[in-house]
Amino acid sequence: MNIIKLVTRNLLRRKGRFVFTLLGITIGMASFVALLAIGGNMQNEITSQASALGGDFLIVPEDLCPYNQIAIITGDAMPEFLDFTAFERVRDIEGLEVIPLLTRRMLIFNPTAGVEQPVTVSGILPAETLAFRGWEIEEGEFFSDRNQEAAIIIGRGIANRYSLSVGNELEVRPDEFFTVIGILANTNSNDDTTVHMPLAQAQRVFDRAGSITYMSVKFTDIEHMADFEYFSAEILRRANNIRVLTNEQLLERVLGIIGAVNTTLRMVAGVALIAAAFGIINTMMTAVYERRREIGILQAIGGRSGAIFRIFVIESGLYGLLGGILGVLVGYFASFVVAPIVADTGADMLMGMEVGATIDLGLIGMTVAFSFVIAILAGLYPAWKASKLTPVEAIAAQ
């Protein structure tokens, strides 16, 4: 008895049922793959953005909620503010280099999408931030004493996405036009997707006089890193209503939020997988019922119960194997299609992030194996029912 030939013939006997059962497991695994691929990319992007912040730690508002801490990494605006006097009190601490930032939003017309889309505007102290960040100007010029009145610098990502060049004018606020005087070279950080203007101008335009969003801090000497607790205490002594966060603490909190979201999405995908498993059970139980005479004949000519059990388990496993492979292909295709749509939704936590999909060979292998195992488990009961039929019961049932 050629089991493989028999299994193949049985699977294709009802082509419509085969296709729809396969679609069930494919869709379930595709949703699983797509969610994990996009979620994995978000985690990688956040980790990359955090490593490119350019400082050793941050000074943020004391009441800054964990959700809004994502905005620091992605470069988005935040609703909380610090008083500029807090910066004046900590800027002179020996051993530290401190820069203030004021982040707000503006709309830029996207010629590709045909609509205006929000981008982040960062108010900076030009000379201090240039030295702190180590920026390089790719086109145009940087801020100087003579050009800070109505000028902006944009990141390379902004220039590419919105087809902007030096000399273009942008309406930062209604009837407030600023000229692009320079474009930064790629920094691989949220600076690439940010519009930069002098802090005084940002405070005036956005009506936030005397306010900043947060401060970025780095040690002037690497040996000072061992004295973080001392510097943290000194900062808290000098300024009120602030919190000191290391980049690692910030990343841990943000990844905790993203991890919780990813877990929820996986549970949603799990529902689809459970539905697919019950679809396999239903298909295999129907096959057992329809093939009782065949099972009886196999037993009558010497086929053992174990062989019959293996036939049905292999059939079920093939559904999972094929569905897993197709699910990976469909899932990755869907993730690459959906990711740009997600990025363009304007969701707060995605501002400044390059949302995409991450191809993970480990995920591919796990998905196919997981699909195969689920299908095997779903086929155990029908296979057991088939193996327990006696020749008399099987033949008499027809």
Residue pairs with C-beta under 8 A, 6 or more apart in sequence:
1 298
1 303
1 307
3 307
3 310
3 311
3 314
4 314
6 311
7 311
7 314
7 315
7 318
10 287
10 291
10 311
10 315
11 18
11 315
11 318
12 18
17 283
17 286
20 279
21 279
21 280
21 283
21 319
22 319
22 322
22 323
22 326
24 275
24 276
24 279
24 280
24 323
25 273
25 276
25 277
25 279
25 280
25 319
25 320
25 323
25 324
25 327
25 371
25 374
25 375
26 323
26 326
26 327
26 330
27 272
27 276
27 327
27 330
28 269
28 272
28 273
28 275
28 276
28 323
28 327
29 273
29 276
29 323
29 324
29 326
29 327
29 328
29 331
29 367
29 370
29 371
30 326
30 327
30 328
30 330
30 331
30 334
31 268
31 269
31 272
31 331
32 266
32 269
32 270
32 272
32 273
32 327
32 331
32 367
32 370
33 327
33 328
33 330
33 331
33 332
33 335
33 363
33 364
33 367
34 331
34 332
34 334
34 335
34 338
34 357
35 262
35 265
35 266
35 268
35 269
36 262
36 266
36 360
36 363
37 331
37 332
37 335
37 357
37 358
37 359
37 360
37 363
38 335
38 338
38 339
38 342
38 355
38 356
38 357
39 258
39 261
39 262
39 265
40 357
40 358
40 360
40 363
41 339
41 355
41 356
41 357
41 358
42 258
42 262
42 353
42 355
43 255
43 258
43 259
43 262
44 358
45 353
45 354
45 355
45 356
46 70
46 73
46 74
46 251
46 254
46 255
46 258
46 353
47 251
47 255
48 188
49 73
49 74
49 75
49 189
49 190
49 352
49 353
50 73
50 247
50 250
50 251
50 254
51 247
52 187
52 188
52 189
52 190
53 72
53 73
53 189
53 216
53 247
54 132
54 133
54 134
54 189
54 216
54 218
55 99
55 132
55 216
55 217
55 218
55 247
56 217
56 218
56 219
56 225
56 246
56 247
57 217
57 218
57 228
57 232
57 244
57 245
57 246
57 247
58 72
58 214
58 215
58 216
58 217
58 244
58 245
58 246
58 247
58 250
59 82
59 86
59 90
59 98
59 214
59 215
59 217
59 235
59 239
59 242
59 243
59 244
59 245
60 69
60 72
60 80
60 82
60 214
60 215
60 242
60 243
60 245
61 78
61 80
61 81
61 82
61 214
61 241
61 242
61 243
62 241
62 242
62 243
63 80
63 241
64 78
64 80
64 214
64 243
66 253
66 254
66 256
66 257
67 257
67 349
68 78
68 79
68 80
69 245
69 250
69 253
69 254
70 76
70 254
70 257
70 348
70 349
71 77
71 78
71 103
71 348
71 349
71 351
72 78
72 214
72 250
73 190
73 250
73 251
73 254
74 190
74 349
74 350
74 351
74 352
74 353
75 103
75 120
75 122
75 189
75 190
75 191
75 193
75 194
75 351
75 352
76 103
76 105
76 120
76 348
76 349
76 351
76 352
77 103
77 104
77 105
77 120
77 121
77 213
77 351
78 103
78 213
78 214
80 213
81 208
81 211
81 212
81 213
82 100
82 211
82 212
82 213
82 214
82 215
82 241
82 242
83 210
83 211
83 212
83 241
84 100
84 210
84 211
84 212
85 210
85 239
86 212
86 215
86 239
86 240
86 241
86 242
87 98
87 100
87 212
87 215
89 238
89 239
90 96
90 98
90 215
90 217
90 235
90 238
90 239
91 98
93 231
93 234
93 235
93 238
95 219
95 220
95 221
95 224
95 227
95 231
96 217
96 218
96 219
96 220
96 224
96 231
97 132
97 217
97 218
97 219
97 220
98 215
98 216
98 217
99 124
99 125
99 128
99 129
99 132
99 215
99 216
100 124
100 125
100 199
100 212
100 214
100 215
101 122
101 123
101 124
101 129
101 212
101 213
101 214
101 215
101 216
102 122
102 123
102 199
102 202
102 203
102 206
102 208
102 211
102 212
102 213
103 120
103 121
103 122
103 123
103 213
104 120
104 121
104 123
104 202
104 206
104 208
105 118
105 119
105 120
105 121
106 118
106 119
106 121
106 170
106 171
106 172
106 173
106 195
107 116
107 117
107 118
107 119
108 116
108 117
108 119
108 158
108 162
108 164
108 170
108 195
109 115
109 116
109 117
109 162
110 116
110 117
110 161
110 162
111 162
111 163
112 161
113 344
117 344
117 346
118 346
118 351
119 158
119 162
119 193
119 194
119 195
120 190
120 193
120 194
120 195
120 351
120 352
121 152
121 172
121 194
121 195
121 196
121 197
121 202
121 206
122 191
122 194
122 195
122 196
122 197
122 202
123 197
123 198
123 199
123 200
123 201
123 202
123 203
123 206
123 212
124 196
124 197
124 198
124 199
124 202
125 198
125 199
126 142
126 143
126 148
126 198
127 143
129 135
129 196
130 142
132 216
132 218
133 187
133 191
135 142
135 184
135 185
135 187
135 191
136 184
136 185
137 153
137 182
137 183
137 184
137 185
138 156
138 183
138 184
138 185
138 186
139 165
139 166
139 182
139 183
140 153
140 166
140 180
140 181
140 182
140 183
141 147
141 181
141 182
142 153
142 181
142 182
143 151
143 153
143 181
143 182
143 198
147 181
148 198
148 200
148 201
149 201
150 177
150 178
150 179
150 201
151 178
151 179
151 180
151 181
151 197
151 198
152 170
152 172
152 178
152 179
152 180
152 181
152 195
152 196
152 197
153 180
153 181
153 182
153 183
153 184
153 195
153 196
153 197
154 164
154 180
154 182
154 183
154 184
154 194
154 195
154 196
155 183
155 184
155 187
155 191
155 192
155 193
155 194
155 195
155 196
156 183
156 184
156 185
156 186
156 187
156 192
157 186
157 192
157 193
157 354
158 164
158 192
158 193
158 194
158 195
159 165
159 183
161 193
164 170
164 180
164 183
165 180
165 183
166 180
166 181
166 182
166 183
167 179
167 180
168 179
168 180
169 177
169 178
169 179
169 180
170 177
170 178
170 179
170 180
170 195
171 177
172 178
172 195
172 197
172 205
173 205
173 206
176 205
178 197
178 201
184 191
184 192
184 196
186 192
190 352
190 353
193 352
194 352
197 205
199 212
202 208
203 209
203 210
203 211
219 225
219 231
224 231
228 246
232 244
235 242
235 244
236 242
236 244
273 374
276 323
276 374
277 374
277 375
277 377
277 378
278 378
280 316
280 319
280 320
280 374
280 375
280 378
280 379
281 378
281 379
281 381
281 382
283 319
284 312
284 315
284 316
284 378
284 379
284 382
284 383
285 381
285 382
285 385
287 312
287 315
287 382
288 295
288 312
288 382
288 385
288 386
291 386
292 389
292 393
292 394
292 395
292 397
292 398
293 394
293 395
293 397
293 398
295 308
295 386
295 389
295 394
296 389
296 390
296 391
296 392
296 393
296 394
296 395
296 397
296 398
297 391
297 394
297 395
298 307
298 308
299 305
299 308
299 389
299 390
299 391
299 394
300 391
300 395
305 387
305 388
306 387
308 383
308 386
308 387
309 383
309 384
309 386
309 387
310 383
311 383
311 386
312 379
312 382
312 383
312 386
312 387
313 376
313 379
313 380
313 383
315 379
316 375
316 376
316 378
316 379
316 380
316 382
316 383
317 372
317 375
317 376
317 379
318 375
319 375
319 379
320 371
320 372
320 373
320 374
320 375
320 376
320 378
321 368
321 371
321 372
321 375
323 371
323 375
324 367
324 368
324 369
324 370
324 371
324 372
325 368
327 367
327 371
328 364
328 367
328 368
331 367
332 357
332 359
335 357
336 356
336 357
339 355
339 356
339 357
340 355
340 356
342 350
342 355
343 350
343 353
343 354
343 355
343 356
